[in-house]
Amino acid sequence: MTALAPVRPESPRDPSTPSKGPTTAVRKIRRRARLEPWFYLAPAFIVLIALLGYPIFQLVNVSLYDYRQAQVSGKAPLKFTGLENYQKLFADPQFWTVLGNTVLFAAVCVVFTLLVGSSLAVLATRLRPWVRSMLFVVSLGAWATPAVTGSAVWLFLFDPTLGLVNKTLVGIGLTQFQGYSWTYDKWSGFGLVASEVVWCSFPFVLVTVYAGIQAIPTEVIEAARIDGASMPRIAGSIMLPMLRPIVIVVTIQSIIWNFKIFSQIYIMTNGGGIAGQNLVLNVYGYQQAFAASLYGLGSALGVIMTALLMVITLVYLRILKRTGEAL
């Protein structure tokens, strides 16, 4: 008989020995799981590229050429100038003046829009339902008013001779406002436009912040009231920290909207004020591109405005991220 070979018992696996990696099938499943969200986002990306990517590409492309009315009509060939349009802008003192006007004007409008809208949102939580409803109806009426209509109404209210504001000020003894033109001086002109912008912009902040306040648990606010906290203290110490994600959204949108102001400045200051003292980037770009037919220079201004808005938004989000705020 043939002797059977002894069966050796299987030695236990050494714990220090690394285990084999996942199988090919497991790796495919994991890879598919990582790629799956991108398939769902692909249609949105395609729409964004079509609606935003191509126009921005064309804007950058035109800014690199000497593109005027002659080139538009085909009477002259396109001439590639590279960064010459940007060099002209950066060497122009008026560009830097207009840029400073735009930044200061937008900053003032953003601050006052947030202050007025947030204050009224907090006040709305203390009003009776019918009073709160009236507040929202009146505010949404201002929000729904077209910029052109609102600007015309504001100009009529502040008219030097027929305006209700000047008549009221003269009626209470401020005779220096007799026939006073609010658009003659640079800063009073900017103040007039800023007041109209805040008037038509604060309802968005009011509605958004009020919706956020309604989402705060009432037990938290009631506990603070029982502890004797005043309404300003509750708003600053409880509501504001819980509303920071919403405040981030309305701040960024307000920055973008106010930085791109065109209609109010153009209508209320008659195209930028005396000698262009009330020009902002959008109106300045319109003058260069359409009034002067310097389409390449106007496109360069558009590229600069887009880049500035992106930088401002990214810096703001980065500051919030460093402070540990949830985005």
Secondary structure as GFF3:
##gff-version 3
##sequence-region A 1 327
A	DSSP	alpha_helix	24	48	.	.	.	ID=ss1
A	DSSP	pi_helix	49	53	.	.	.	ID=ss2
A	DSSP	alpha_helix	54	63	.	.	.	ID=ss3
A	DSSP	alpha_helix	69	73	.	.	.	ID=ss4
A	DSSP	alpha_helix	84	91	.	.	.	ID=ss5
A	DSSP	alpha_helix	93	124	.	.	.	ID=ss6
A	DSSP	alpha_helix	129	144	.	.	.	ID=ss7
A	DSSP	alpha_helix	147	157	.	.	.	ID=ss8
A	DSSP	alpha_helix	164	171	.	.	.	ID=ss9
A	DSSP	three_ten_helix	175	177	.	.	.	ID=ss10
A	DSSP	alpha_helix	186	214	.	.	.	ID=ss11
A	DSSP	alpha_helix	218	226	.	.	.	ID=ss12
A	DSSP	alpha_helix	231	234	.	.	.	ID=ss13
A	DSSP	pi_helix	235	239	.	.	.	ID=ss14
A	DSSP	alpha_helix	240	242	.	.	.	ID=ss15
A	DSSP	alpha_helix	244	259	.	.	.	ID=ss16
A	DSSP	alpha_helix	263	268	.	.	.	ID=ss17
A	DSSP	three_ten_helix	274	276	.	.	.	ID=ss18
A	DSSP	alpha_helix	281	286	.	.	.	ID=ss19
A	DSSP	pi_helix	287	291	.	.	.	ID=ss20
A	DSSP	alpha_helix	295	322	.	.	.	ID=ss21
###
